[in-house]
Amino acid sequence: MIKELSMKSLLNIIGLFIFLGMIIMAITNPLTIDPNIGIFQNDKAIMKGKKLYEFAIFILISSFTYFLLVQLYFSTPKGRKVFFIVLSVLAIAAPMVAIYLER
């Protein structure tokens, strides 16, 4: 028998694909396809040192936030209220932080 997939499981699988995809993208990003040479590594595209550390912290915090929000949404009615409050705060704070970091 085929087991039904719950919405929580589906969202967790989608999150897994998103964050694993971002990790794989960071590893394979320096590879470039050239019609004449084939596949070669572009040294300018490799993340090193501080940029790699910042990207790893971003992935860690983003994945923790995503899976926490999924867990909150499906836990209790009170958890669902906390979910919407946190989501509202993120919706307001994210553009403000992006504008601040652009300067």
C-alpha positions in Angstrom: 0.0 0.0 0.0 1.1 3.6 -0.7 1.2 5.7 2.4 -0.3 9.2 2.1 2.1 12.0 2.3 1.2 14.7 4.9 1.6 18.4 4.2 4.2 18.6 7.0 6.3 15.8 5.4 6.0 17.4 2.0 7.2 20.8 3.3 10.1 19.1 5.1 11.1 17.3 1.9 10.8 20.5 -0.1 13.0 22.3 2.5 15.5 19.5 2.3 15.7 19.8 -1.5 16.1 23.6 -1.2 18.9 23.6 1.3 20.8 20.6 -0.1 20.5 22.3 -3.5 22.0 25.5 -2.1 24.9 23.5 -0.6 25.5 21.6 -3.9 25.3 24.9 -5.8 28.0 26.4 -3.6 30.2 23.4 -4.3 29.6 23.2 -8.1 29.3 26.9 -8.8 33.0 27.3 -9.9 32.5 24.7 -12.7 32.0 26.2 -16.1 31.1 24.6 -19.4 33.0 25.8 -22.4 32.1 24.4 -25.9 35.8 24.1 -26.9 37.5 22.9 -23.7 34.8 21.1 -21.9 34.3 21.6 -18.1 36.8 23.7 -16.3 37.0 25.4 -12.9 36.8 29.2 -12.7 39.1 30.3 -9.9 37.3 33.7 -9.5 34.0 32.0 -8.6 35.3 29.9 -5.8 34.2 31.0 -2.3 37.0 31.1 0.2 37.6 32.2 3.7 35.1 34.8 5.1 32.6 34.4 2.2 32.4 30.7 2.6 31.9 31.1 6.4 29.2 33.7 5.9 27.4 31.5 3.4 27.5 28.5 5.8 26.1 30.6 8.6 23.3 31.8 6.2 22.4 28.3 5.2 22.4 27.2 8.9 20.2 30.0 10.1 17.9 29.8 7.1 17.4 26.1 7.4 16.8 26.3 11.1 14.2 29.0 10.6 12.4 27.2 7.9 12.1 23.9 9.7 11.2 25.6 13.0 8.4 27.5 11.2 7.1 24.3 9.6 7.2 22.6 13.0 5.4 25.5 14.6 2.7 25.7 12.0 1.7 22.0 12.4 2.1 21.8 16.2 -0.8 23.5 18.0 -3.1 26.4 17.3 -0.9 28.6 19.6 2.1 27.5 17.5 0.3 28.6 14.4 -0.3 32.1 15.9 3.5 32.3 16.7 4.2 31.1 13.1 2.2 34.0 11.6 3.8 36.5 14.0 7.3 35.3 13.1 6.4 35.3 9.4 5.1 38.9 9.7 8.2 40.1 11.4 10.4 38.4 8.8 8.3 40.0 6.0 8.9 43.4 7.4 12.5 43.0 8.6 13.9 41.3 5.4 13.4 44.2 3.0 14.7 46.6 5.7 17.9 44.5 6.2 18.4 44.2 2.5 18.2 48.0 2.0 20.5 48.5 5.0 23.1 46.0 3.7 23.0 47.6 0.2 24.3 50.9 1.5 
